[in-house]
Amino acid sequence: MSAVDWEPRLLAFVCNWAYYTPSERAQVDQVAENGRDQVVRVPCSGRVSPFLLLNALQQGFDAILLVGCEAESCHYRDGSRLAQRRLRTLCQFLEYLGVEQGRIHLYWRSPLPDRPFNTLAAEAKAAARDLGPATVLVQTGER
């Protein structure tokens, strides 16, 4: 595939409580219909391990989107705060390794309908498109 045809791959971790109506869930599922992008529903954004995000970059995903509830409306009380602390530390580590800022996106969803999921996914992919393919941590299978 040439650089002109290149399309970023997105992996999204989405809190079950962030998009919970049937129409919102359908919109989340629609993002992964292209076969390149993937969506993983999690009980809480605080349950997403930094190792999962690191592994996603190693597997060749160009953009990672983590969507959780605002801290005040987190169903598990401190899950959003935990996710934010973990992500801050991970991003510092990734910067040290040479991974460009802008590969991982964090979005807090308010209880009131605001930005549609497909908009968030498109923005994360656009940022990755500007950065180009993620190559710093990608494992090629050769050791």
MDTraj code that builds the backbone (N, CA, C; nanometers):
import mdtraj as md
import numpy as np

residues = "MET SER ALA VAL ASP TRP GLU PRO ARG LEU LEU ALA PHE VAL CYS ASN TRP ALA TYR TYR THR PRO SER GLU ARG ALA GLN VAL ASP GLN VAL ALA GLU ASN GLY ARG ASP GLN VAL VAL ARG VAL PRO CYS SER GLY ARG VAL SER PRO PHE LEU LEU LEU ASN ALA LEU GLN GLN GLY PHE ASP ALA ILE LEU LEU VAL GLY CYS GLU ALA GLU SER CYS HIS TYR ARG ASP GLY SER ARG LEU ALA GLN ARG ARG LEU ARG THR LEU CYS GLN PHE LEU GLU TYR LEU GLY VAL GLU GLN GLY ARG ILE HIS LEU TYR TRP ARG SER PRO LEU PRO ASP ARG PRO PHE ASN THR LEU ALA ALA GLU ALA LYS ALA ALA ALA ARG ASP LEU GLY PRO ALA THR VAL LEU VAL GLN THR GLY GLU ARG".split()
xyz = np.array([
    [0.0850, -0.1176, 0.0000],
    [0.0000, 0.0000, 0.0000],
    [0.0894, 0.1236, 0.0000],
    [0.0614, 0.2149, -0.0886],
    [0.1416, 0.3360, -0.0968],
    [0.1033, 0.4323, 0.0145],
    [0.1892, 0.5317, 0.0352],
    [0.1635, 0.6309, 0.1402],
    [0.0347, 0.7080, 0.1125],
    [0.0011, 0.7222, -0.0148],
    [-0.1215, 0.7936, -0.0505],
    [-0.2448, 0.7133, -0.0095],
    [-0.2373, 0.5810, -0.0211],
    [-0.3506, 0.4944, 0.0115],
    [-0.3578, 0.4570, 0.1591],
    [-0.2560, 0.4921, 0.2353],
    [-0.2499, 0.4513, 0.3753],
    [-0.3641, 0.5108, 0.4563],
    [-0.4252, 0.4262, 0.5348],
    [-0.5335, 0.4682, 0.6248],
    [-0.4981, 0.4204, 0.7653],
    [-0.5006, 0.5096, 0.8650],
    [-0.4638, 0.4692, 1.0008],
    [-0.5591, 0.3652, 1.0585],
    [-0.5044, 0.2805, 1.1438],
    [-0.5844, 0.1818, 1.2170],
    [-0.6123, 0.2369, 1.3561],
    [-0.7369, 0.2233, 1.3984],
    [-0.7814, 0.2750, 1.5275],
    [-0.8225, 0.1608, 1.6190],
    [-0.7800, 0.1691, 1.7438],
    [-0.8298, 0.0800, 1.8481],
    [-0.8929, 0.1683, 1.9542],
    [-1.0200, 0.1438, 1.9827],
    [-1.0919, 0.2243, 2.0817],
    [-1.1339, 0.1376, 2.1993],
    [-1.1077, 0.1868, 2.3185],
    [-1.1575, 0.1263, 2.4417],
    [-1.2679, 0.2185, 2.4913],
    [-1.3882, 0.1640, 2.5035],
    [-1.5041, 0.2465, 2.5357],
    [-1.5722, 0.1939, 2.6612],
    [-1.5880, 0.2808, 2.7586],
    [-1.6593, 0.2460, 2.8814],
    [-1.8043, 0.2101, 2.8476],
    [-1.8531, 0.1019, 2.9068],
    [-1.9922, 0.0601, 2.8840],
    [-2.0924, 0.1683, 2.9188],
    [-2.0576, 0.2537, 3.0128],
    [-2.1511, 0.3557, 3.0594],
    [-2.1441, 0.4835, 2.9772],
    [-2.0425, 0.4981, 2.8943],
    [-2.0258, 0.6217, 2.8183],
    [-2.1255, 0.6319, 2.7030],
    [-2.1485, 0.5244, 2.6334],
    [-2.2448, 0.5205, 2.5226],
    [-2.3354, 0.4015, 2.5484],
    [-2.4484, 0.4245, 2.6107],
    [-2.5282, 0.3109, 2.6570],
    [-2.6657, 0.2977, 2.5932],
    [-2.7145, 0.3985, 2.5210],
    [-2.8436, 0.3804, 2.4553],
    [-2.8230, 0.2936, 2.3313],
    [-2.9280, 0.2266, 2.2849],
    [-2.9126, 0.1410, 2.1659],
    [-2.8578, 0.2153, 2.0440],
    [-2.9028, 0.3376, 2.0218],
    [-2.8538, 0.4110, 1.9045],
    [-2.7061, 0.4481, 1.9209],
    [-2.6651, 0.4815, 2.0441],
    [-2.5240, 0.5132, 2.0680],
    [-2.4369, 0.3893, 2.0523],
    [-2.4846, 0.2763, 2.1023],
    [-2.4082, 0.1514, 2.0884],
    [-2.3935, 0.1129, 1.9409],
    [-2.4988, 0.1337, 1.8635],
    [-2.4924, 0.1029, 1.7203],
    [-2.3879, 0.1902, 1.6512],
    [-2.3805, 0.3148, 1.6915],
    [-2.2821, 0.4059, 1.6333],
    [-2.1393, 0.3614, 1.6675],
    [-2.1186, 0.3155, 1.7906],
    [-1.9872, 0.2656, 1.8310],
    [-1.9510, 0.1428, 1.7477],
    [-2.0456, 0.0510, 1.7320],
    [-2.0208, -0.0707, 1.6537],
    [-1.9908, -0.0390, 1.5077],
    [-2.0533, 0.0650, 1.4553],
    [-2.0373, 0.1012, 1.3149],
    [-1.8923, 0.1397, 1.2821],
    [-1.8223, 0.1966, 1.3778],
    [-1.6837, 0.2386, 1.3539],
    [-1.5955, 0.1196, 1.3173],
    [-1.6219, 0.0036, 1.3757],
    [-1.5383, -0.1145, 1.3514],
    [-1.5812, -0.1949, 1.2293],
    [-1.6832, -0.1512, 1.1589],
    [-1.7337, -0.2282, 1.0447],
    [-1.6376, -0.2322, 0.9268],
    [-1.5405, -0.1422, 0.9227],
    [-1.4481, -0.1411, 0.8086],
    [-1.3471, -0.2557, 0.8140],
    [-1.3412, -0.3273, 0.9264],
    [-1.2515, -0.4413, 0.9381],
    [-1.1097, -0.4063, 0.9800],
    [-1.0730, -0.2801, 0.9733],
    [-0.9382, -0.2377, 1.0142],
    [-0.9371, -0.1847, 1.1566],
    [-1.0430, -0.1168, 1.1938],
    [-1.0521, -0.0574, 1.3264],
    [-1.1203, -0.1545, 1.4216],
    [-1.0910, -0.1401, 1.5496],
    [-1.1518, -0.2278, 1.6494],
    [-1.2018, -0.1454, 1.7665],
    [-1.3121, -0.1920, 1.8244],
    [-1.3701, -0.1296, 1.9425],
    [-1.3814, -0.2363, 2.0504],
    [-1.3315, -0.2031, 2.1688],
    [-1.3396, -0.2936, 2.2831],
    [-1.4206, -0.2234, 2.3907],
    [-1.5317, -0.2844, 2.4284],
    [-1.6108, -0.2283, 2.5384],
    [-1.5519, -0.2781, 2.6694],
    [-1.5369, -0.1878, 2.7632],
    [-1.4819, -0.2219, 2.8945],
    [-1.5798, -0.1759, 3.0020],
    [-1.5778, -0.2409, 3.1196],
    [-1.6700, -0.2005, 3.2255],
    [-1.6447, -0.0577, 3.2730],
    [-1.5197, -0.0134, 3.2633],
    [-1.4820, 0.1199, 3.3107],
    [-1.3483, 0.1556, 3.2468],
    [-1.3296, 0.2821, 3.2135],
    [-1.2017, 0.3234, 3.1545],
    [-1.0854, 0.2985, 3.2505],
    [-1.1130, 0.2978, 3.3801],
    [-1.0098, 0.2706, 3.4791],
    [-0.9590, 0.1278, 3.4765],
    [-1.0302, 0.0395, 3.4088],
    [-0.9881, -0.1007, 3.3987],
    [-0.8918, -0.1250, 3.2826],
    [-0.8694, -0.0252, 3.2002],
    [-0.7805, -0.0413, 3.0848],
    [-0.6361, -0.0257, 3.1320],
    [-0.5626, -0.1327, 3.1220],
    [-0.4229, -0.1340, 3.1650],
    [-0.3360, -0.0580, 3.0645],
    [-0.2376, 0.0151, 3.1128],
    [-0.1427, 0.0789, 3.0208],
    [-0.0738, -0.0231, 2.9298],
    [-0.0603, -0.1461, 2.9779],
    [0.0020, -0.2503, 2.8959],
    [-0.0832, -0.2831, 2.7733],
    [-0.2153, -0.2729, 2.7853],
    [-0.3021, -0.2938, 2.6687],
    [-0.2777, -0.1860, 2.5638],
    [-0.2617, -0.0634, 2.6082],
    [-0.2378, 0.0468, 2.5154],
    [-0.1004, 0.0323, 2.4496],
    [-0.0023, -0.0045, 2.5271],
    [0.1319, -0.0279, 2.4743],
    [0.1312, -0.1427, 2.3738],
    [0.0598, -0.2492, 2.4071],
    [0.0483, -0.3640, 2.3173],
    [-0.0198, -0.3251, 2.1866],
    [-0.1190, -0.2375, 2.1940],
    [-0.1880, -0.1934, 2.0721],
    [-0.0908, -0.1234, 1.9775],
    [-0.0037, -0.0408, 2.0317],
    [0.0967, 0.0251, 1.9477],
    [0.1941, -0.0768, 1.8895],
    [0.2303, -0.1770, 1.9681],
    [0.3199, -0.2818, 1.9187],
    [0.2540, -0.3634, 1.8078],
    [0.1223, -0.3772, 1.8134],
    [0.0493, -0.4544, 1.7130],
    [0.0211, -0.3739, 1.5862],
    [0.0614, -0.2471, 1.5843],
    [0.0488, -0.1682, 1.4622],
    [-0.0701, -0.0751, 1.4547],
    [-0.1404, -0.0547, 1.5638],
    [-0.2480, 0.0445, 1.5616],
    [-0.1844, 0.1828, 1.5614],
    [-0.2385, 0.2714, 1.4786],
    [-0.1823, 0.4054, 1.4636],
    [-0.2455, 0.5066, 1.5581],
    [-0.3666, 0.4782, 1.6029],
    [-0.4381, 0.5676, 1.6937],
    [-0.5125, 0.4843, 1.7967],
    [-0.5109, 0.5329, 1.9196],
    [-0.5834, 0.4666, 2.0275],
    [-0.6749, 0.5702, 2.0905],
    [-0.7986, 0.5312, 2.1098],
    [-0.8985, 0.6199, 2.1694],
    [-0.9517, 0.5537, 2.2952],
    [-0.9435, 0.6249, 2.4057],
    [-0.9973, 0.5768, 2.5324],
    [-1.1104, 0.6704, 2.5717],
    [-1.2316, 0.6155, 2.5811],
    [-1.3491, 0.6962, 2.6143],
    [-1.4058, 0.6489, 2.7470],
    [-1.4199, 0.7420, 2.8394],
    [-1.4751, 0.7103, 2.9703],
    [-1.5734, 0.8162, 3.0148],
    [-1.6307, 0.7936, 3.1298],
    [-1.7248, 0.8893, 3.1881],
    [-1.6470, 1.0032, 3.2536],
    [-1.7107, 1.1192, 3.2640],
    [-1.6505, 1.2266, 3.3418],
    [-1.6331, 1.1786, 3.4851],
    [-1.5331, 1.2304, 3.5532],
    [-1.5004, 1.1839, 3.6886],
    [-1.6203, 1.1909, 3.7829],
    [-1.7001, 1.2943, 3.7717],
    [-1.8138, 1.3122, 3.8618],
    [-1.9258, 1.2117, 3.8358],
    [-1.9285, 1.1533, 3.7173],
    [-2.0369, 1.0605, 3.6843],
    [-1.9882, 0.9171, 3.6634],
    [-1.8647, 0.8876, 3.7051],
    [-1.8101, 0.7520, 3.6919],
    [-1.8893, 0.6564, 3.7810],
    [-1.9381, 0.5485, 3.7236],
    [-2.0164, 0.4502, 3.7988],
    [-1.9324, 0.3756, 3.9017],
    [-1.8019, 0.3773, 3.8839],
    [-1.7130, 0.3074, 3.9768],
    [-1.6315, 0.4068, 4.0599],
    [-1.6820, 0.5235, 4.0731],
    [-1.6311, 0.6316, 4.1567],
    [-1.4983, 0.6909, 4.1109],
    [-1.3928, 0.6128, 4.1105],
    [-1.2603, 0.6668, 4.0804],
    [-1.1991, 0.6125, 3.9517],
    [-1.2771, 0.5413, 3.8723],
    [-1.2228, 0.4802, 3.7509],
    [-1.1662, 0.5806, 3.6528],
    [-1.2370, 0.6891, 3.6308],
    [-1.1899, 0.7903, 3.5358],
    [-1.0619, 0.8563, 3.5840],
    [-1.0553, 0.8843, 3.7121],
    [-0.9334, 0.9456, 3.7674],
    [-0.8142, 0.8499, 3.7545],
    [-0.8386, 0.7226, 3.7807],
    [-0.7327, 0.6225, 3.7674],
    [-0.6843, 0.6153, 3.6227],
    [-0.7775, 0.6134, 3.5288],
    [-0.7406, 0.6085, 3.3868],
    [-0.6576, 0.7301, 3.3485],
    [-0.6957, 0.8455, 3.3973],
    [-0.6235, 0.9678, 3.3637],
    [-0.4806, 0.9648, 3.4189],
    [-0.4632, 0.9202, 3.5415],
    [-0.3286, 0.9112, 3.6004],
    [-0.2421, 0.8108, 3.5233],
    [-0.3009, 0.6956, 3.4935],
    [-0.2257, 0.5932, 3.4201],
    [-0.1841, 0.6431, 3.2822],
    [-0.2772, 0.7092, 3.2155],
    [-0.2488, 0.7561, 3.0805],
    [-0.1415, 0.8647, 3.0815],
    [-0.1457, 0.9512, 3.1791],
    [-0.0439, 1.0561, 3.1902],
    [0.0955, 0.9930, 3.2033],
    [0.1068, 0.8933, 3.2896],
    [0.2350, 0.8251, 3.3097],
    [0.2783, 0.7513, 3.1833],
    [0.1841, 0.6814, 3.1193],
    [0.2161, 0.6083, 2.9970],
    [0.2632, 0.7028, 2.8870],
    [0.1970, 0.8155, 2.8710],
    [0.2354, 0.9095, 2.7652],
    [0.3758, 0.9650, 2.7883],
    [0.4130, 0.9867, 2.9141],
    [0.5498, 1.0306, 2.9443],
    [0.6500, 0.9222, 2.9043],
    [0.6166, 0.7980, 2.9339],
    [0.7030, 0.6858, 2.8977],
    [0.7141, 0.6727, 2.7455],
    [0.6015, 0.6847, 2.6763],
    [0.6025, 0.6733, 2.5304],
    [0.6838, 0.7855, 2.4670],
    [0.6737, 0.9045, 2.5233],
    [0.7532, 1.0163, 2.4720],
    [0.9030, 0.9858, 2.4871],
    [0.9390, 0.9271, 2.5995],
    [1.0782, 0.8871, 2.6229],
    [1.1243, 0.7858, 2.5174],
    [1.0338, 0.6963, 2.4773],
    [1.0667, 0.5945, 2.3768],
    [1.0671, 0.6494, 2.2344],
    [1.0171, 0.7713, 2.2160],
    [1.0149, 0.8312, 2.0837],
    [0.8820, 0.8203, 2.0113],
    [0.7777, 0.7775, 2.0811],
    [0.6446, 0.7705, 2.0206],
    [0.5843, 0.9108, 2.0211],
    [0.5331, 0.9520, 1.9080],
    [0.4791, 1.0861, 1.8939],
    [0.3579, 1.1085, 1.9842],
    [0.3492, 1.2281, 2.0404],
    [0.2276, 1.2646, 2.1122],
    [0.1157, 1.2739, 2.0095],
    [-0.0027, 1.2378, 2.0479],
    [-0.1151, 1.2418, 1.9559],
    [-0.1564, 1.1049, 1.9057],
    [-0.0879, 1.0007, 1.9496],
    [-0.1283, 0.8643, 1.9132],
    [-0.2419, 0.8156, 2.0026],
    [-0.2413, 0.8600, 2.1278],
    [-0.3418, 0.8153, 2.2240],
    [-0.4305, 0.9334, 2.2605],
    [-0.5603, 0.9107, 2.2501],
    [-0.6581, 1.0161, 2.2780],
    [-0.7487, 0.9719, 2.3917],
    [-0.7744, 1.0633, 2.4824],
    [-0.8614, 1.0381, 2.5966],
    [-0.9788, 1.1338, 2.5879],
    [-1.0979, 1.0801, 2.6022],
    [-1.2167, 1.1649, 2.5959],
    [-1.3100, 1.1293, 2.7103],
    [-1.3519, 1.2308, 2.7833],
    [-1.4485, 1.2116, 2.8917],
    [-1.5865, 1.2467, 2.8402],
    [-1.6739, 1.1532, 2.8471],
    [-1.8115, 1.1685, 2.7982],
    [-1.8996, 1.2158, 2.9121],
    [-1.9734, 1.3216, 2.8884],
    [-2.0659, 1.3713, 2.9904],
    [-2.1947, 1.2906, 2.9851],
    [-2.2737, 1.2934, 3.0931],
    [-2.4005, 1.2193, 3.0922],
    [-2.4985, 1.2718, 2.9870],
    [-2.4831, 1.3971, 2.9496],
    [-2.5696, 1.4542, 2.8467],
    [-2.5093, 1.4258, 2.7097],
    [-2.5932, 1.3971, 2.6124],
    [-2.5408, 1.3705, 2.4778],
    [-2.4574, 1.4890, 2.4289],
    [-2.3387, 1.4603, 2.3836],
    [-2.2533, 1.5665, 2.3332],
    [-2.1924, 1.5266, 2.1993],
    [-2.0701, 1.4816, 2.1965],
    [-2.0056, 1.4504, 2.0699],
    [-2.0265, 1.3045, 2.0334],
    [-2.0741, 1.2791, 1.9128],
    [-2.0949, 1.1407, 1.8688],
    [-1.9623, 1.0650, 1.8611],
    [-1.9700, 0.9352, 1.8843],
    [-1.8500, 0.8517, 1.8856],
    [-1.7787, 0.8536, 1.7514],
    [-1.8541, 0.8505, 1.6427],
    [-1.7876, 0.8482, 1.5118],
    [-1.7065, 0.9757, 1.4876],
    [-1.7478, 1.0866, 1.5477],
    [-1.6703, 1.2105, 1.5379],
    [-1.5386, 1.1966, 1.6130],
    [-1.5440, 1.1396, 1.7334],
    [-1.4218, 1.1183, 1.8115],
    [-1.3252, 1.0261, 1.7375],
    [-1.3786, 0.9181, 1.6806],
    [-1.2954, 0.8231, 1.6065],
    [-1.2316, 0.8907, 1.4852],
    [-1.3090, 0.9707, 1.4142],
    [-1.2563, 1.0403, 1.2964],
    [-1.1464, 1.1389, 1.3352],
    [-1.1634, 1.2072, 1.4475],
    [-1.0612, 1.3019, 1.4928],
    [-0.9319, 1.2298, 1.5317],
    [-0.9440, 1.1167, 1.6000],
    [-0.8252, 1.0396, 1.6384],
    [-0.7524, 0.9884, 1.5141],
    [-0.8280, 0.9420, 1.4155],
    [-0.7658, 0.8922, 1.2928],
    [-0.7027, 1.0056, 1.2121],
    [-0.7649, 1.1230, 1.2131],
    [-0.7079, 1.2377, 1.1419],
    [-0.5745, 1.2790, 1.2039],
    [-0.5674, 1.2764, 1.3369],
    [-0.4412, 1.3091, 1.4047],
    [-0.3337, 1.2068, 1.3686],
    [-0.3706, 1.0791, 1.3633],
    [-0.2750, 0.9742, 1.3260],
    [-0.2334, 0.9890, 1.1800],
    [-0.3264, 1.0279, 1.0954],
    [-0.2946, 1.0480, 0.9536],
    [-0.1881, 1.1572, 0.9393],
    [-0.2010, 1.2629, 1.0198],
    [-0.1019, 1.3706, 1.0159],
    [0.0354, 1.3230, 1.0635],
    [0.0375, 1.2293, 1.1584],
    [0.1636, 1.1765, 1.2121],
    [0.2263, 1.0713, 1.1214],
    [0.1431, 1.0032, 1.0436],
    [0.1913, 0.8934, 0.9608],
    [0.1838, 0.7623, 1.0363],
    [0.2221, 0.6528, 0.9732],
    [0.2138, 0.5218, 1.0385],
    [0.2967, 0.5159, 1.1670],
    [0.2421, 0.4479, 1.2661],
    [0.3145, 0.4271, 1.3921],
    [0.4153, 0.3149, 1.3697],
    [0.5419, 0.3475, 1.3799],
    [0.6448, 0.2473, 1.3516],
    [0.7414, 0.2251, 1.4674],
    [0.7424, 0.3135, 1.5662],
    [0.8443, 0.3082, 1.6714],
    [0.8401, 0.1784, 1.7498],
    [0.7217, 0.1332, 1.7884],
    [0.7107, 0.0148, 1.8733],
    [0.6612, -0.1094, 1.8008],
    [0.6319, -0.0980, 1.6728],
    [0.5721, -0.2090, 1.5991],
    [0.6674, -0.3272, 1.5946],
    [0.6148, -0.4430, 1.6302],
    [0.6933, -0.5661, 1.6253],
    [0.6699, -0.6333, 1.4910],
    [0.7782, -0.6681, 1.4245],
    [0.7671, -0.7261, 1.2911],
    [0.7656, -0.8776, 1.2920],
    [0.7889, -0.9375, 1.4048],
    [0.7941, -1.0825, 1.4113],
    [0.9362, -1.1352, 1.4062],
    [1.0311, -1.0515, 1.3637],
    [1.1717, -1.0904, 1.3606],
    [1.2360, -1.0510, 1.4927],
    [1.3118, -1.1420, 1.5497],
    [1.3783, -1.1109, 1.6770],
    [1.5230, -1.1451, 1.6703],
])
top = md.Topology()
chain = top.add_chain()
for i, resn in enumerate(residues, 1):
    res = top.add_residue(resn, chain, resSeq=i)
    for name in ("N", "CA", "C"):
        top.add_atom(name, md.element.get_by_symbol(name[0]), res)
traj = md.Trajectory(xyz[None], top)
